[in-house]
Amino acid sequence: MKLSINGNNFKVKVQTSPKETQEGMMNKTFDKTFNGMLFVMKNQEHCFWMKNCIIPLDMIFIDGDKITKIHHNCPPCEDEPCKNYCGEGGYILEVKGGTCKNMGIKKGDVVTFPL
């Protein structure tokens, strides 16, 4: 699936099941097939952690089509307890750390999903 923020296009891997959500980017890295991971969840507060992630990530929380919160450059966590990164929304997009600052993506921006 593809989505766009401020004209920046992302090819995302969509995660919907509890198992997919729990695993997220654990032990994974982006490649030519996807440069974002999109979690589709209930529209409420969610918290994510970086347990067993390989690279730092930006976490983008989206309510409807608007960005409500961004956690920038969240570092991988190797030992528990891991820091939680929380925000409101039914969609959470994870991209490579530093992406939001490099592309000028900020809270309040509109996310365009395919029809």
C-alpha positions in Angstrom: 0.0 0.0 0.0 1.1 3.5 -0.6 0.4 6.7 1.3 1.6 10.3 1.1 2.5 13.1 3.5 3.2 16.6 2.1 4.0 15.0 -1.3 6.4 12.5 0.3 5.4 9.0 -0.8 5.8 5.9 1.3 5.4 2.3 0.4 4.1 0.7 3.6 3.6 -2.8 4.9 0.2 -2.9 6.7 -0.1 -4.6 10.1 -3.6 -5.3 11.4 -3.5 -8.4 13.7 -2.4 -8.3 17.3 0.6 -10.6 16.5 1.7 -8.3 13.6 1.3 -5.3 15.8 3.3 -6.9 18.7 6.2 -7.9 16.4 6.2 -4.6 14.4 9.8 -3.8 13.3 11.4 -6.2 15.8 14.5 -7.7 14.1 13.5 -6.1 10.8 14.8 -3.3 8.6 13.4 -1.4 5.6 14.2 -2.5 2.1 13.2 -1.8 -1.5 9.8 -3.4 -0.9 8.7 -1.0 1.9 10.0 2.1 3.7 7.2 2.3 6.3 5.2 0.1 8.5 1.5 1.1 9.1 -0.4 -0.2 12.0 -4.2 -0.1 11.7 -5.8 -0.1 15.1 -8.8 1.2 17.1 -8.8 5.0 17.2 -7.6 5.6 20.8 -4.3 6.1 22.7 -1.6 3.5 21.8 1.9 3.0 23.2 4.8 1.4 21.3 8.2 0.4 22.4 11.5 -0.3 20.5 12.2 -3.8 21.9 14.6 -5.7 19.6 14.4 -3.1 16.9 17.5 -2.8 14.7 17.4 0.9 13.7 16.0 4.1 15.3 12.4 4.9 14.1 10.1 7.9 13.8 6.7 7.0 15.1 3.8 9.0 13.5 0.4 8.8 15.2 -2.5 9.6 12.8 -6.2 10.3 13.7 -8.3 10.1 10.5 -6.0 11.8 8.1 -4.2 14.2 10.5 -0.9 13.6 12.3 -1.5 14.0 16.1 1.9 13.1 17.5 5.4 12.3 16.2 8.2 10.7 18.3 11.4 11.4 16.5 14.4 9.1 16.2 13.3 6.6 18.9 16.4 4.4 19.7 16.3 0.6 19.8 15.8 -1.0 23.2 17.9 -4.0 24.2 17.1 -4.3 27.9 13.8 -4.0 29.7 12.1 -1.9 30.8 11.9 -0.1 27.5 10.6 3.4 27.1 7.0 3.7 25.8 6.1 6.1 23.0 2.4 7.0 23.2 -0.1 8.9 21.1 -3.7 9.1 19.8 -4.9 7.7 16.6 -6.1 4.7 14.6 -3.0 4.6 12.4 0.6 4.5 13.5 3.3 4.9 10.9 6.9 3.8 11.6 9.6 5.1 9.3 13.4 5.3 9.5 14.6 7.6 12.3 15.1 11.2 11.1 12.7 10.9 8.2 10.2 13.4 9.6 12.8 16.1 10.2 14.4 15.5 6.8 11.1 15.7 5.0 9.5 18.5 7.1 6.7 16.2 8.3 5.1 17.7 11.5 2.0 17.4 13.8 -1.1 18.6 12.0 0.0 17.5 8.5 -2.5 15.6 6.4 -1.9 12.0 5.4 -3.3 10.9 2.0 -4.3 7.3 1.8 -5.3 5.5 -1.4 -9.0 5.4 -2.3 
